[in-house]
Amino acid sequence: MEVHFATKKLYQALSSDKERVKAHGANVGKKIQLRLVQLAAADNLEALRNAPGRCHELHGDRAGQLAFDLTGNLRLVFEPTADPPPSRKAGGLEWASVTAVTVLEVTDYHGD
């Protein structure tokens, strides 16, 4: 799958081991790297539905976004790159048709 980043700054912060560890610590830095590798290695989002890291769709004001668990409440948040994202006739995201994602942030959104 193609993996894009919302900003150049985010790409720089997440694409090198040194910057990931500097921003998030060694443990979370390794998890971020693992999740990015999982995204890049998958043919489509459907391949990650039951993968380690609990890839899941978000709701409410984050509808249309997805997240991978990192640690505790910390998540790697991303969305399908296609606009509009592929959807099923019955509603919801068509995971098998998502072949490119854009990473938005690493955050704990549970306090939002």
Backbone as a ProteinNet text record, in pm:
[ID]
protein_1_A
[PRIMARY]
MEVHFATKKLYQALSSDKERVKAHGANVGKKIQLRLVQLAAADNLEALRNAPGRCHELHGDRAGQLAFDLTGNLRLVFEPTADPPPSRKAGGLEWASVTAVTVLEVTDYHGD
[TERTIARY]
84.7	0	89.9	43.1	116.1	91.7	198.5	186.5	236.8	149	181.6	173.1	222.1	217.8	150.7	73.7	-3.6	85.7	204	296.2	439.7	523.4	665.7	726.9	683.9	734.7	701.3	578.6	538.9	621.2	641.5	723.7	863.9	924.2	1058.1	1060.1	956.8	951	930.6	864.9	832.2	915.8	990.3	1060.2	1201.6	1255.3	1389.2	1384.2	1464.7	1470.1	1505	1603.9	1651.1	1538.1	1464.3	1357.2	1238	1205.3	1095.3	1127.6	1248.6	1289.1	1294.6	1345	1353.8	1214.4	1117.1	982.6	895.4	916.3	820.8	883.7	1014.5	1080.6	1105.9	1191.5	1233.9	1119.8	1040.1	933	828.1	777	676	736.6	862.1	929.5	933.3	961	962.4	822.8	721.1	583.1	540.8	578.1	545	609.3	736.4	805.4	735.1	698.2	628.9	497.6	418.2	289.4	307.9	409.6	435.1	478.6	557.8	597.7	475.3	386.2	263.7	180.5	164.9	88.2	151.4	281.9	351.2	350.5	352.2	358.7	223.1	115.2	-18.4	-57.1	-128.9	-181.5	-293.5	-372.9	-484.1	-517.6	-608	-642.3	-706.7	-779.2	-844.9	-743.3	-622.8	-518.8	-479.5	-514.3	-477	-591.9	-707.6	-825.9	-802	-735.5	-711	-563	-485.1	-341.3	-314.9	-198.8	-160.8	-160.1	-203.6	-208.1	-348.2	-445.5	-586.9	-615.3	-605.4	-642.7	-794.5	-842	-985.7	-1030.7	-1157.4	-1217.4	-1255.8	-1244.4	-1281.5	-1420.2	-1479.6	-1617.2	-1625.7	-1743.9	-1766.2	-1694.9	-1624.3	-1555	-1432.7	-1399.3	-1288.8	-1339.3	-1466.9	-1523.1	-1444.1	-1413.8	-1334.7	-1187.7	-1147.1	-1009.8	-1001.6	-879.6	-853.2	-734.9	-713.8	-601.5	-545.3	-417.7	-347.1	-311.4	-329.9	-284.2	-132.2	-74.4	70.5	96.3	63.7	72.7	-35.7	-92.3	-195.8	-299.1	-315.5	-411.6	-349.4	-220.5	-152	-181.1	-215.6	-254.7	-179.8	-158.6	-112.7	-239.4	-272.4	-397.9	-370.8	-455.2	-440.5	-577.1	-579.7	-704.1	-675.2	-777.2	-756.7	-717.2	-623.7	-577.8	-682	-754.9	-855.6	-963.8	-1004.6	-1110	-1215.5	-1332.7	-1379.4	-1324.1	-1317.9	-1269.1	-1367.9	-1318.7	-1409.4	-1507.4	-1633.4	-1733.5	-1816.3	-1874.9	-1963.5	-2102.3	-2177.8	-2314.9	-2399.9	-2377.4	-2454.2	-2402.9	-2295.1	-2236.2	-2109.4	-2026	-1899.6	-1786.8	-1668	-1547.2	-1528.6	-1493.4	-1462.7	-1312.6	-1277.1	-1137.8	-1056.4	-1113.6	-1039.5	-1001.3	-1068.8	-1039	-941.5	-902.6	-808.2	-666.5	-596.2	-459.2	-358.2	-404.9	-315.6	-374.6	-288	-330.6	-239.9	-292.1	-215.6	-210.2	-89.7	-69.9	-92.6	-177.4	-215.5	-141.8	-126	-63	-42.3	36.7	49.7	-6.9	-113.5	-181.4	-260.9	-301.7	-398.9	-524.6	-619.7	-740.9	-851.9	-826.9	-931.6	-979	-901.3	-940.9	-1013.1	-1027.8	-1093.8	-1239.6
-116.5	0	123.7	227.6	354.7	424	475.9	547.4	689.5	785.7	927.7	989.3	1110.6	1182.1	1316.6	1360.4	1483.9	1605.8	1604.7	1717.7	1667.4	1753.7	1720.8	1704.4	1788.2	1781.3	1645.4	1597.7	1467.1	1356.8	1365	1266	1260.3	1375.8	1380.6	1325.3	1351.6	1305.8	1155.2	1095	952.8	862.4	917.5	833	792.8	852	810.6	762.1	659.8	605.6	714.6	794.5	898.6	996.6	1042.2	1139	1076.3	950.7	882.4	868.4	824.8	806.7	941.5	1043	1176.3	1229.3	1207.7	1261.3	1176.1	1042	954.3	851.8	847.3	747.8	619.3	534.9	413.8	315.1	289	189.9	231.1	353.1	400.8	416.9	461.3	474.6	343.5	234	100.8	60.9	91.4	58.6	136.6	265.1	346	285	249.7	188.5	60.1	-23.6	-148.3	-122.3	-26	4	59.5	143.8	196	85.9	-9.1	-124.6	-209.1	-230.6	-306.1	-239.3	-107.9	-36.3	-52	-31	-37.3	-177.6	-279.5	-417.8	-472.5	-412.5	-462.9	-425.2	-514.6	-482.7	-380.1	-391.4	-299.6	-301.2	-215.1	-201.9	-328	-401.2	-524.4	-622.6	-625	-715.4	-684.6	-566.7	-526	-535.1	-575.5	-577.8	-658.2	-770.8	-855.1	-863	-769	-766.5	-719	-755.2	-701.1	-548.3	-485.7	-340.5	-285.2	-374	-336.6	-215.5	-235.8	-132.4	-117.1	5.7	25.2	162	166.7	292	376.3	506.8	599.8	657.1	717.6	766.8	909.5	965.1	1100.6	1202.8	1295.5	1400	1346.4	1220.9	1158	1055.8	1060.8	970.7	985.6	874.6	874.3	847.3	853.5	824.3	684.2	630.1	500.6	516.3	415.5	421.5	282.8	281.3	163.8	192.2	96.2	110.3	111.2	196.5	195.9	145.9	227.7	187.3	259.7	195.3	261	326.2	456.8	531.6	597.4	578.7	643.2	569.3	645.3	587.2	652.1	573.1	623.1	643	767.5	800.6	826.8	769.5	786.6	782.7	814	810.2	764.1	713.1	678.6	804.3	792	906.5	949.8	854.8	886.3	977.4	1075.1	1165.8	1169.9	1114.2	1054	912.7	865.5	729.3	627	509.5	407.2	362.1	351.4	311.4	195.1	122.3	10.6	64.6	-10.5	30.9	46.3	-41.5	-37.2	68.7	138.1	239.8	189.9	279.4	244	233.9	225.4	220.5	82.8	80.4	-43.5	-69.8	-141.6	-164	-226.1	-318	-388.4	-296.7	-183.3	-89.2	20.5	25.6	128.5	78.3	141.3	101.5	212.4	323.7	434.2	504.1	535.2	605.4	723.9	819.7	936.7	937.7	932.1	936.9	1081	1096.7	1229.1	1272	1177.4	1214.2	1092.9	1113.2	1020	1095.2	1040.6	1116.3	1027	1085.2	1025	1109.8	1064	1140.9	1112.6	1030.8	990.5	1104.4	1209.6	1322.4	1429.4	1406.9	1507.5	1524.3
0	0	0	-64.6	-63	70.8	129.1	256.5	235.8	257	245.2	384.4	395.8	523.1	502.2	600	589.1	569.4	630.8	618.2	603.8	551.1	539.9	679.2	772.4	910.8	974	952.5	1005.6	940.5	810.1	740.4	801.9	823.1	880.8	1022.8	1100	1239.3	1250.5	1151.1	1161.4	1071.6	978.4	881.9	923.1	1026.8	1070.4	1215.6	1244.4	1380.5	1481	1448.3	1539.7	1574.7	1475.2	1498.9	1571.9	1538.4	1608.9	1756.7	1788.4	1928.1	1999.7	1930.9	1988.9	2025.5	1937.8	1958.1	2049.8	2046.9	2114.3	2208.3	2216.9	2299.7	2222.5	2275.7	2204.9	2183.5	2286.8	2276.8	2172.9	2183.8	2090.1	1951.2	1944.4	1815.2	1739.5	1810.2	1746.6	1700.3	1781.7	1743.5	1619	1613.4	1495.4	1371.1	1382	1268.3	1225.5	1320.9	1290.8	1218.1	1267.1	1204	1063.8	1042.4	908.5	812.5	861.9	780.6	746.2	843.6	817.9	708.6	717.3	616.3	478.6	469.3	340.6	280.7	364.7	316.3	271.3	317.8	284.4	142.3	75.3	-58	-48.2	57.4	80.5	229.4	267.2	409.1	465.9	384.3	429.8	489.1	434.1	483	627.1	676.4	812.4	912.1	865.8	952.7	1080.7	1071.8	1189.3	1227.2	1177.5	1205.5	1348	1402.9	1534.1	1528.9	1634.6	1640.1	1630.1	1609.1	1607.8	1520	1390.7	1294.7	1300.8	1326.1	1342.5	1292.5	1249.6	1204.8	1325.4	1309.2	1415.3	1387.4	1488	1477.9	1529.4	1526.6	1576.6	1491.3	1556.2	1479.8	1406	1426.9	1353.8	1251	1218.5	1118.2	988	923.8	801	826	951.3	988.9	1048.2	1048.6	1110.2	1203.3	1288.2	1380.9	1406	1435.5	1484.8	1629.4	1719.5	1857.3	1859.7	1943.1	1965.5	2107.3	2207.3	2347.7	2424.7	2526.3	2606.1	2517.8	2531	2450.1	2327.7	2303.6	2191.8	2061.8	1956.9	1828.9	1712.2	1606.4	1477.5	1395.3	1364.4	1296.9	1149.2	1062.9	918.3	852.8	723.4	647.5	506	436.7	296.1	219.1	126.7	49.3	-52.8	-109.6	-211.2	-153.9	-234	-192.1	-301.9	-281.2	-156.9	-139.4	-16	7.1	-48	-87.2	-139.6	-31.9	-69.3	28.9	-23.8	70.8	37.6	5.9	-72.6	-106.5	19.2	116	240.3	337.6	300.8	386.5	453.3	492.6	556.2	454.2	503.6	421.9	358.4	231.6	160.5	177.2	281.8	318.8	205.8	131.5	26.1	-89.3	-103.5	-211.9	-172.3	-46.5	0.2	-24.1	-118	-152.7	-125.9	-68.8	-32	89.8	185.2	306.2	332.6	406.8	448.9	601	655.7	800.6	845.9	947.8	995.9	1121.7	1216.4	1342.8	1431.9	1535.4	1646.6	1765.5	1826.4	1929.8	2024.2	2135.8	2226.3	2210	2131.8	2104.4	2205	2303.8	2396.7	2486.9	2500.3	2582.7	2503.5	2371.1	2285	2319.8
[MASK]
++++++++++++++++++++++++++++++++++++++++++++++++++++++++++++++++++++++++++++++++++++++++++++++++++++++++++++++++

